[in-house]
């Protein structure tokens, strides 16, 4: 049983389908009797006799033994109890629906639940089947239903063929990014030759199913960003296949390199992604790690083009992880449900005074540009999120080659999903060398419309003590 994202009704749901439950963490005991010190034989016997429906066992080896033995012994009994209703049973239950719409009002994604249930009453289960991918499984519809229909069970039952046939491919969580890997890509990341690092993290509270995560991962891996995944987002990325039947983990390398898709592990392994950014500052800028968070964050914010995406952010844990990233200078994008956190960190690109930085070479206060423009922002659609990802990887220290690469991705994504050149490109071009060669004519026309003027590329820092020398007046 999980000790992080905890459902309080786990035992109740397990009892409904006659499934023995073993809790293995002192953080999530579920009120079960502690049988850690009992013999494996005694625990197995208690489960089989039905004396207990669940037990707390804190010894991992004993958990393995008990779980395997109990599973084999209860199988003959459990297979007599079908937990998934038949199509006939679905139709009979669906006939009780009065179309009161309470289920849809309760649904966080506003899915047409009532209409699908009513359709099932006539023997057409396509509506329920279509809900399966987009359903979060939160069960709010069941709580709201006046007729006490097991709505989620109906959805799962209608999609039985899909659930039986679906197979996933997930790359094993690999843990920390090694120093030797950082040395290979740190320079290209800071210089902008690799457009950026995009981390897809967080919960599965997706607005339109988990397919969008897989599509975004594939899009940025194709564009030679380094893509990291963790937790539920990592699993979601491996749930969908392309036309060739391959998941993103089969399409792209698992190395921390341009075009790679790296699964760092569980959601708490996000620390490895932040650690990679910190290592870049340590290895390439020789920033001391101990007691030096401010300088590390200053370096990451101004030079490392990393962005976090928590498309299904739901828990307070996800919010705290996001806060840890933006505190380090890494922008975070959340899905539409992220607005429920009631906190955004939005920039004002129109206020030049907000974007002044110290030039570490001269000590002058210079304009660094609105990059990254936001540190915490919610996107309403997948398309909006992809455009924002490309934009937020830009940094004041980008070389002209790097900025041109990032602008090319930003403009191309905007053209594909919105149409035309983004309205703020003139704020992001510092010198003519920043303009992508393949888009030069249209970008030049855009710059002319906004009376654009060339500006210098600074050696940016927000900390006055990091200035190497000061200009003598």
N, C-alpha and C positions, 0 to 999 in steps of 0.2 A: 504494500500500500504506500502511495506517495506520501512524502513528508513536506512537500512544498505547496502544490496546488491541491488543496484538500476539499473533497466533497463530504459533507457531513451525513449524507444519506447513503453512503457506500454499503453499510451493513444492511440497511433496510432493503436496498435494491438486490443485494446478494441473496437475502432470505426469500425474496419473491420467486427466485428461480432455483431455489434449493442449492445454492453454491456455498460451500464452506469458505470462510474468509480468514486469512492470517494477516494480522498487523505486525509489521517488522520494525517499526520505529517508535522510540519513546516520545517523539514529537507528535505522533498521531496514533494514540492507543485505542480510540473509538469506544472506550468504556469496556473493553474486552478483558476477560480474566487473564492474568499473567501466568502463562504456563511454561515459561522459559526453563524453569528448573525441573519440570516433569520429564519423564522419559518419553522418547518418540513413540514407543508402543502405546503408552497411556493416552497420549494426545490423539493418536490415530484412532484408537478404540473409542474415545469420547466423541469424535467427529462421526464415526460410522454408526454408533448407537443413537446419535441425535441428541446427546446430552448437551452439546454446545453447538452453536452455529458459527462461532468465530473464536479466535484465540490470539493473544499477544505473545509472540515468540521473538526474543531479542538475539538469539543465537543463529547466525546466518546458516551454519551447516545443518542445524536441526530444522530450520525452515525448509531447506532443500529436501531433506529426507521426508519430513512430514507431508509437504505439499505433493511430492511425487507419489507417495504411497496412498494418500487420501484421494488424489485424482483418479488413480486406477480403481480404487475400491468403490467410489461413489458413481463411477461412470455407468454401470448397469442400471442403477436406480434413476439417475438423472435423465438418461435418454428416454425414459418413459414420460417425462414431464416436458412437453414442448413449450418453450417460452415465446416463440414467434407464432402469431395467429395465422390461420390459413386465409386464402383470398375470400372464401365464403364468410369466415368470421369477421374479417375486416369490413366487408360490405354490411353485415348485420349491425356491427357496432357503429359504423358511419351513419346509419339511418337515424340514429338518435340525435345527430347534429341538428341544431335549430338555427344555424347561421347567425348566432348572436354576435359574432365577430370579436368576442373577448380574447380568443386565442391570438388573433392577429394584432390586437391592441397590445397584448403582452409580449409579442415577439420582438426581440431587439432589432431584428433585420426586416421587420414588417413583411414577412412572407405571407402569401395568400393561403394560409393554412385552412381556414374554414371552407373556402371554395374547393380546395383539393379534397377535403374530407367529404364534402357533399357530392363531389364527382365520384368518389369511391363508392358511395352508397348505390350508385347505378351500375357498378361493376367496372368502371373505368378507373384504373389505378395509376394512370400516367401522371396525374397531378401530384400525388404523394411521392411517386418515384422521382419526379423532378425536384422535389424539395430536399431530397437526401443530401446532395452536395452542399447546399447552402445552409442547411440546418446546423446550429451550433450544438444541439443536444442539451441545452440548458434546462429544458423541462418546464419553462414558464407557461407554455401553452396548456400543459396538463393541469397546472395549478389554477389557471384561470378558467378552465372549461366548466361550465355550469352542469354539464351532463356527466362529468367525471370520466371522460373518454381518455384512454391511454394514447394520446396523440402521437407522441414520439415513437411508441411501439408500432403504431400504424404506419408511420413513415418508414421505419426500418423494415417492417414486414413487406411493404409494397416494393421496396428496393432489394428484396432478398436475392434475386439473381445477381444484381450488381455487387452486393456485399459478399456473396459466395465466390464470385469470380475475380474480385479485385486483388491485385498483388502489388506490393510496393518494393522499391529498391532504395535503401538508405545507406549512405556511406557512414562507416563507424566514426563516432566522435573521437577526434584525434588528440585533443588537449592543446597545450600551449604551442604557440608559434616559436620555432627555434631561432636562436640568434643568427645562425648561418643563413636561414631563410630571409631574415630581415636584412642582412648585409647584401643579399642579392637584389632585393627590390626596394630597399629604403631610398636609395638615390633616385631611381626613376619615379618613385611616388612623390618625393619632395620636389623634384624638378618638373613633375607633371607629365612625364612621358607615359607612365601608367596613369590613366585618368583619375583613378581613386580606388578606395576600398569601401565596399558597401556591405554592411552587416545586416542580415535579415534575422531578427530575433523576436522574442516575445511570445505571447499566448496565441490561442487559436480563435479569438473573438473576431473572426473575419466578417466583413460586411457582405461579401458575395462568395463565400466558400474559399477553400484553401487553394484552388487552382490559380488564383491571382498571384500568390506568392511564387509558385513554380514558374509562372510566366515572367515575372519580374526578375527572378534569379537568372533565367535563361537569357533574357534581353541584355542584362549587364555583363554577363559572362561572354556573350558574343561580342560585346563592345570592348572586351579586354580589360574590364575592371577586375580587381580581385574581389571575389564574392565570398563572404563568410556566412555561415548559418549556425543556428543553435536552437535547442529546445524544440518547441512545437513547430516553429517556422522551418526547422531543418527537416522534420518529419513531413510537413506539408509539401515541401519542395520535392520530396521523393514519391509523392502519391500520384503524380500525373506523368504521362508519357507523350512524347511527340509522335508524329506520323510514322516514324520508324520503330515505335514501341520502346523508346529509350527515355529514362528519366534524366534530369539534369546531372545527376551524379554519374550516369553512364556516358553522357555527352561530353563532359568537361573534366579536365584534370583535377585531381584532389590536392595538388600542391598549392602553396601560398605564392602564386605567381599570376601574371596577367592572364585573364581568361580562366582561372582556376575557381573551383567551387569547394570551399573548405568547411566541413562540418566540425566545429570545435568541441561539440558535446552537448550536454544538457543546458538548460537556460542559465544556470549559475556559472556555466563556462564562458559566459560573456566577458568575464574578467580576462580571459585569454585574448579577446579581441582588443580590449582596452590596453592590455599588456603589450600587444604588438605596436600600438601607437607610442606607448611610453618607451619601448625599446628603440624605436627609430630616433627619438630625441636623445636617448642615452648613448647610442652607438655612433650616430652621425654628428651630433652637436656636442657630444661629451658633457651633456647635462648630468650633474650628480643626481642620483635617485633618492638618496636619504634626506628627508626633511626639505624637499625642494619641489613640492607639487606646483607651486605658482609658475616657476620657470618652465616646467614640463608642459603645463597646460598652455602657456603662452606660445611655446614652440609648436604644439599640436594645432592650436587654433589658427596660427598664421601660416603653417607650412604643410601640414599633413592632410591631404584631401580625403578624409574619411567621413562617412555618413552612416548612421544607424537607422534602421527601419523596423519599427514594431507595429506591423500592419494589423495585428489582432490584439493589441495591448488591452489588458483587462484588469489584472490584479494590481494591488498596491506594490507588490514586489516588482512588477514590470515598470511601474512609475519610478521606483527608487533606482532601478538599473538605468533607466533613461536619464535620471538626474545625475547619476555618476558619470555618464557619457558627456552630457552637455557641460558639466563642471570641468571636464577635461578638455573642452573646446571642440567636441565632436557633435555636430547637429543631429537631432533625432526627429524622424518623421513618424507619425502615428496614423492609423486609419481613422475613419470618421467616428468610431466609438471612443477614440482618444479624447474627444472634446469633453467627455464626461469627467475627465480629470480637472476641468475648470482652471487650467493653467497653461498658457502658451508663452513662449519667449520669442516675440516677433520683432524684427528689425524694421527701421524706417529708411528705405533706400533713398528717399527724397531729401533727407537731412544730411548734407555732407559733413556737418560737424560731428555726427555720430560715428563717422568712419575714419577719423584721424588716428594715425599711428606714429610712433617714433621711428625715424629712420636710424637704425643702429650704426650706420656708417657716419652720419653727420650730426645726429642729435636733433635734427629738425623735426617738427611736427608736420607730417605730410598726409595726403589723402590716400588711403589704402583701397578704397572701393567697398561696396556693400557685399563683401564676401568673407565668410558665409553670411547671408542676409538674416537667417533665422537660426536659433538654437533648438527650438522645440515648436513644431508646427503640425497641425492635422491636415491631411489631404482627404478629399471626399471620394475620389475615384483612383483606381489603379493608374490611369493615364496621368492624372495630376501628380501622383506620387513619383512616377518615373521622371517626369520633367523636373520636379523639384530635386530629386536625387542628383541628377546631372548638374543642376545649378549649384547645389550646396557643396559639391566637391571642390569648387573653386576657392583659392586662397590668395591672400595679398602677395605672397612670395612666388607665385607661379612664374615660371619662365615663359617667354613668348611662345615657345613651342608647346609647352604644357597648357597654357591658356587657350591656344588655338585648338588643341585637341579636345579640351573640355567644352569649349564653345561649340565646336562642331557637333558633339553629342547633344548638347543642350538645344541647339537650334534644330537639329534633325528630329529629335523627339517632339519638339513643339510643333514642327511642321506636320508630322505624322498624326498627332493626336489632337491638335487644336487648329493648326493652319497658320501659315505665315511665320515671319520672324518674331521672336518674343519682343515685347515692347521695351524691355529694359536692357537690350544688348549694348546700347551706347554707354551704359554705366559700367559695363564689364570689359570693354575694350580699352586698353591703356595706350597701346602703340599700334601702328599699322601692322607690325609683325604678329600681333595677337589674332589677326583676322584669319580664319580658316581659308586656305587657298581656293578650295572648291566652292566657297560661298562669297568670295571677295566682292563681286559686283553688287550683289543684293545687300551685303552688309555695308559697303561703302555708301550706297544710296540711303540706307537707314541712318548712318552716322551723319550724312549731310543734312537730313531732315531735322536732326536734333542739335545742330551746331556743335558737333563734337570737337573736343580739343585734346590733343595728346598729353599724357601725364607720365611721370617717371615711375619706374618699378622700384619700390623701396626695399630695404632690408628690414622688414617690419618687426616691431615688438610693441607690446603694450606696457612694458616695464621700463621706466626711465633708467634704472640701474644697468640694464642690458646694453645701453649705448656704448659703442667702442670708443668713440671720440666725439667731442662736441665742437661744433663750428664756432670759431672765434669771430666775434663781431667787433 
